[in-house]
């Protein structure tokens, strides 16, 4: 049996795919840097071997699945090609793998992970479903009918996929280290739409998705009554949201979700529309929607001595706005404290003003130093460039974490795609020590 070696196994997509192959009785191992990243936790739970990067990891007869963050010049990839070991990029392997199932791609600039997690949860209650979620979670289920996966637009990698369905959540300008402008992003999504084989489920409230062209039916969802699936009579509370769904202006059913924010309603609508298209009964959809608790690092809440601590992956201005709106809805009587770590220098520079505007909706703002990435370690700006644009914003480091104490029992939103959890963990430990002192 083939041994699959994952170069860069701690990446969120790579970790998920490794879990799927392991669950499907394949032999799996991988390599990465020794630094901790949260997607490695389920690998350890499955006892999947994780090695330090080393060209000597490459052995004859294995197949190397290479993470997209690592260039062809990476020592392991070079060694594999020199010795005739098969090397396949993550997105290319995934494109071939999904052909064994009814495949559903979830794509968009924002909301992919939450929607993928929700759809996987709902479908799993009705049919065997394998899934790959961008929070580092993957499951390979025996005799799966469906394969639900997150499809990232970065470097047009999602063009390697030819899914049966696609849920498209929105289109926005992101990844400025690759895309030239919004028109370039729109072009990529336009190409993706032409690869879908059965139907596209798209958010009709997004002006850019209204223009999508495809060779298959496009079913729209959203708040606007002109959508094929629309949400009405919305009732929000601290516990969750109840709403009626109308299908082409005819009442369909009432659904409840226990996640805050308008974006959570939209994600649920996309899932409901897909399930309706596949003939899944409303009762089955309702039951599963009501038992979904979210995915990792998407408004993940813990409470510590009266303080609410939220861990969220938001790293784009649009996502920050959505996270802050969720916090206002769920905790209307508490101060909202935003602690944000920008991710990549190119994104921070390209969207500097938008970041400032989105963060100003918090009551208080603290900013951590910019986090680079495997492909970008430095830039021409610092966190002070963003601090200068937000009145009252302060710099936060691990050394001065106690400055947050002044806010008492507030909601502390730790947001970012880098190592913002490091700051959150130090704050949580500080809170524990403060209470027991």
N, C-alpha and C positions, 0 to 999 in steps of 0.2 A: 504494500500500500504506500502511496506517495506521502512523504513527509513535507508538509507545508511550513516554510520558514517565513515569518513576517518581519521584514526590515522596517522598523518603526512601529512596533506592535502596540505602543501606548497611545497612539493617535486614536481619537474617538471612533472613527469609522473602522480603522484597522482592528482595534480591540473587538468591536462588535462582530466583524467578519470572522475573526479568529474564534470567537465563541460559537458562532453558527457552525463553522466547520467541525469544531470539537464536538458539539452536540450531535452532529451528523456522523459521528464515529470516524472522523479523519484524525490523523496524527498531526499535532500542531505544536510549534514552538515559535519564539520570536526574539528579537533583540531591540534594544533602545538605549537611551541615556539612562544613567542610574538615578536621576532626579525623579521624585514621586509625581505622578499625574493621576487624577482620580479614575480615568478609564481603565487603569490596571487592576483595580480591586476585583472585578469579576473574573479576571484571568487567574489571579491567585486563588480565588474560590474554586475554580475548576482545576487547579494545580497544573496550569499551562506554564511551561518553562519560559522564563524571560532571562535572556543573556545580555551582557554588555555588548555594544557594537564591537565587532571584531571580524575581519575578513576570514579568519579561521573557523567561524561558525558555518561557513558555506561548505557543504559536502556533496559529493556526487550523488545523483539520483533524487535529490530534493527538488521542490519547486519553490522559488522565491517569489513572494508577493511583496512588492515594493511600495512603501508609503509615498504619497504624492509630495510630501514635504521634503523629500530627499532626492538630490539630483543623480544623474547617471554616474557622476564622478564619486559617489559614495563608495568607500572601500569594499563593502559587501557586494554591491551591485557590480563593481568592476571585477571582483574575484569570480562572481557567478558567470559573467559573460566570458571571461578568460578560460574558464574550465568547462564551458558548455552546459552549465546548469540553467534550466529554464527560468526566465525572469518575466513576470507579468505585473503590470501596474495595477494598483488597487481597483481603479474604476473599470479597467478592461476585464479583470477577473469577475467583478460584480455584474458587468453587462452580460457575460456568458452564463453566470450562475442563475440569474433570474429567469432564464428561458424555460426552466423546469416547472414554473408555477404561473398562476394568475398574478402578475406583478403590478404593484401599485407604487409609483414614485411620488413622494411628497417633496415639492420644490417651491422655491420662492426666496426672497431676500431675508424674510423674517418669519418665524413661527414654524419652521420645518420640524424641529425636534419635538416640540409639544404636540403638533398635529400627527406626526408619525407615531409617537407614543400612544396617543389617544386612539388612533385608528387600529393599531396593533392590539390594544386592549379590547376594543369593541369586537373586532373580527374574531379574536381568539375565543370569545365566548360563544361563537356561532359556528366556526369551522376551524380545523387545524391551520395554524398560521405561523410561519416563520417571519422574523423581523430583524431589521438592522436600524437602530436608533442612534442619532448623533450625540447622545449623552454617554456613549460607551457601553450601551446595552444591546446584546444580540441573543437570539434564541433560534436554534434549528430544531424544528418539530417534525417528528416522523410523519410521513404521508401528508405533508402540508398541502393545502389547496392554494393558499395565498402566500405571497411574499411581499411584505410591506417594507419599504426602505426609504431612507432620506437621500435625496439627490442634490448634491451641492453644485452650484453654478461656477465656482471658482475655476479659472482657466478652461472653462467650457467642458469640464470633466463629465458633466451629465449627458453630453452628446454621445457617450459610449453606450448609453442605455436606450433600449427600445421597449418601454413598458406597455402593458395593456392599458393601464390608466395612469393619469397624473392628476394630483391635486396641486393647484398653483395658488399659493396664499397671497402673494403680492410681488411687485417688482419695484426695487429701489436701487439707488446708486450705492454700491459697496465694493470692496476689494479694489481700491484705487491703485494698488500696486500692479494690477493686471488690466482691469477695464479702463478704457480711456475716458469714458463719460457714460451718462445714462443711455444714450443711443446705442452704445456698444453692449450694454447689459440687455437692452430690449432685443437687440439682434440675436443674442445668445438664447434668450427665452423663446424667441420666434423659431429658431432652429430646433430647439427641444420639442416644441409643440408639434412639429411635423413628424417627430419620431414616435408619437403615441399611437397605439393601434386600435383602441376601442372608444375611449371618451376622455375628455378633460373636464375636471371639476375645478372651476376657477372663481375667485372672489370678484364678484361683479362690482363691488364698491371701490375696487382699485381701478383708477382711470386707465392705467397701462394695460391691465389684463382685459379690459373691454375691447381692446384692439387686437387681441390675439387671433391669429389665423391658423387653422388646422384642417386636416383631412378627415377628422372625426367630429362627432357632436361635442359642443362646448356647453356645459351646464353651469349656470352662474348661481352663486349664493351670496348672501349679504343682508344688510339691514334695509336696503332700499327695496320697495315693493316691486320694482321692475325686474328683480332677480327671479330665477326659477324657484329657488328656495330662499325664503325670507324669514327673519325672526321678528316677532311682534309681541306686544304685551309683556315686555321684559320686567321682571321683578327681582331686584338685587337686594342682598342682605349681606351681613358679615360672614354668613355661613356659605353662601353660594348664589346661584342665579337660576331662576325658572323662566322659561320663555316658550311661546307657541311657535310652531313652524308651519308655514303655509307653502304649499307646493303649487306654483303657478296660480297663486291667489286663492287656493282652496285649503281650508284647515286640514292639517295632517295629524299632528299630535302635540302634546306638551312634554317638554324635556327639562331635566334639572342637571346642572353641573355644579361641582363644589370647588370650582376655581374662579378667582375674581378677574374682572377686567373685560372690556368689550372684545379684546382679541381672543379671549377664551371662548366667547360665544361664536365668533367667526370660525375658529378652529373646529368647534363642535358641529357647526352647520356644514362645513366641508365634509366631515366624516359622515354625517347623516345623509347628505346628498349621495355620496359614494355608495353607502350601504343600501339606500333606496334603489339606486340604479342596479345594484346586484341582487335585488329582490329579498333583502333581509327584513324580517318583520320589525315594525316599530317597537314592539314589546321587547325584543332582544336588544335593540339599540338602546332603549331607555334604561334597561337594567344595567348594561355595561357602562354607559355614560355616568350613571349615578355612583359607580364604585371606582372611578378613576381618580387617583390622588396626585397625578402629575408625574413629570420625569425629573431626573437629577438636574440640579442647578437651574431649574426654572421655577422661580418663586418658592424655593424650598425653605420652609419656616421652622425655626426652633425658638423656644422661649427660655430665657435664662434670668431668673430672679426679677421677673416683671418686665424685662426688656424683650422686645421682639427682634430677632435676628433673621434676616432674609438673605439667602444665597441665590444669586441670579446671574445668568450668563450674558445678560444684556451688554453689548459692546458697540452698538450703533445708536445714533440719536433717536431713531424711530422706536427701537426696543427699549431705550431708557424711558421714553414717554409712556410706553405701554406698562412698564413695570411700576412707574410712579403712580399711574392711574389705578393700577391694581391695588397698590398699597393704600391709596386714599379711599377706595371703595371698601376694602376689608377692615381698615382701621381709621374710621372717620374722625375719631376723637384723640388721636395721637399725633405728635410731631413726627414728620418724616425726615430722616437724616440719610442723605445720599453719600455713600462712600464708593468712589468710582476709580477704576484703574483702566486708562486707555490701552487698547491693544493694537500694536503696530504703529510705527511713526508715520507711514504713508496715510493710513486711515485718519489718524489724529490731525495731520496737517490738512488733508483734503476736506474734512468735515468739522474743522475747529469751531466755526461760528454756530453750526447746528448742535454740536455737543454743548456749547455754552447755553444756548436757548433751551434745550431739553432739560438740562440739570437745574436750571433756575426755578423749575416748578417744585423743587424740594424746599423744605423749610431751611435746611442747612446743608452745605456741600463741603465734602472733604475729598481731595484728589491725591492719589498715589502716583508714584513715578511711572512713566510709560513702560509697558511691557513689550519687548521685542518679540521675535518669533524665530523659528528655525531658518526662515528665509530672509530675515531682516533684523539685524542686531542693533542698529543705531540709526540716528536721523539728525536733521538740522534744527530740531526744536526740542524743548523740554516741557515738563508739566507746568512750569511757570507761565508759558504762553497761554495755556487754558485757564489757569488761576486768574490771570489778569483780566480775563473776559467775563468773570462771574463775580459780581459784588459780594463780598463777605466770604468767599471761598477760602479754604485753608489747605495747606499741604499736610498730608498724613504719612507718617513713616511707622515702622515697627517700634521705634524708640519712643514716639510721643503718642502712642495709642490711647493713653489715659486722658487725652484732651476730649475724648468722646463722653467722658463721665458727666460733663456739665449738662448733658441733655436728659439725664435721668431715664425714666421708663418710656423711651420713645421707640419708634420703629427704625432699625438700622439696616439699610439696604446696601449690601456689599455686592457691587456689580462689576463684571468684567470677564474677559475670556482668557486672561493670563493666570497669574497665581494670586488673585485677590483673596482666595480662601486662606492663604497664609495670614493675611491681616485679620480676617474674620476669626480664625482660630485663636490668634493671640488675644484679640478682644474678648472672646468667650472665656478664655483662661483667666484673663485679667478680671473679668466680671465675677467669676467663681471665687477668686482669691479675695476680691474686695468684700464679698458677702460673708466669707468665713473669717475675715480678719477681726 
